[in-house]
Amino acid sequence: MIKGITVVRVAGSQATYGRLSSFFAALGFERGAGWRDGPNCGASFLAPLGNLELVEGDLPSSAPILVEVTGLQTVHRIARQWLASIEGTEAAERRIGDIEETGWKSFLFTVEPVAGFSVAFWEWSDPLRGRPLALEGDLSAQGLRFALVVARWNAVITDRLLQGALDALLRSGAARKDLEIIRVPGSWEIPQASRQAALTRRFDAVVALGLLLRGETPHFEAIYNEVSRGIGQSQQETGIPHAFGVLTCETLEQALDRAGLKSGNKGFEAAAAAIEMASLQRKIQGPGTTQAAPGQADRP
Ligand code: RBF
C-alpha cells in the first residue's frame, strides 16, 4: 500500500542544513522525527498532503519543490522577514520573488532560502474552485423567531447582555414581533424556562442570558454545571438551537467587561450564534421547513 511521498534534498554543508531547517520551521512546517545514522542525518518537515504530479507541457514553476499554502501573502511576508534576518534586507530582496498570478488560477512566488535551493509557494486564487465546501448558516435573522431567556439576578449586567442580543437580532433583520423576552429569577431557572419556550415550537432559537458571580454564589461550580447542562440538554432534546450567554465571572468588573466594555458584549455574540444556528437548521432540514424536527420534543 502506498503511504506517502518524500522529497529528499541533500544540504551540502552543516550550515546549509541548519539554515534550511530554520527556514522551513519559520514557515510553520510541522517537524517530523528526523533521523541520524553515523555521520549522516536527516531533518524532516511534514505537510498534511503529498502529491506526485506528472506534467505534460510547461512546468508550473522552475522550482523543484512546490508547496501549496493558504494565506500566501503571510507566507511571503514571513519568508521575506526570515531572509532579511539572515542576509540583510537588500540581499533578501534578490532571493525572493514577488507574488505573481500563474496561468492555472493560482498565485505563486519563488524563494531561495540558500543560494541554488529554490522553493515555490502557491495558493489557489479561488480556494473552493467554484464548489461550495460546507453547509453554513448565514447571519440574516429575517423571518426567524427568537426567545430571549434572561435572568433578573445581576440585572445590571444581564440587562446589558439583553441589549446586546436585541441589537444583534434587530440589526440582522429580525422583526420586533418575532422576539419574545422571558424573564426568570436567576440563572438556575434558565434551563427550565428555555425548555418550555422551545417546546412551544414557536421559536427558531433560544438565547439564554445570565451571570453567575463566583463571589456571590456558594457551590458556584455545581450551579454552573447544572445550568450549562440544563441548557445543553434542552437544546439536544427539543432540537431547537440554544445559544449560551450565561457568563461566569470572578468579579463585577470582569462581568462589565464582557457585557459591553473591554471584551465586547457576550449577549450580542450569543444572539449572533443563535441566528447562525437557526439559519443552519433550516438549511440542513431543506427548503420549506420552518420548524426543527423534534428529537424527543413531544416529551413533557
Ligand atoms: N443567580 C444568578 O443568576 N447569578 C448568581 O450569581 C446567583 N447567585 C446566587 C447566590 C445565592 C446564595 C443564591 C441563594 C442564589 C443565587 N442566584 C444567582 C439565584 C439562583 O440562580 C436562583 O434564582 C435562586 O436560587 C432561586 O432558585
Boltz pocket constraint, residues with backbone or C-beta under 6 A from the ligand:
constraints:
  - pocket:
      binder: B
      contacts: [[A, 151], [A, 153], [A, 154], [A, 185], [A, 186], [A, 187], [A, 188], [A, 189], [A, 210], [A, 211], [A, 212], [A, 213], [A, 214], [A, 216], [A, 217], [A, 218]]
      max_distance: 6.0
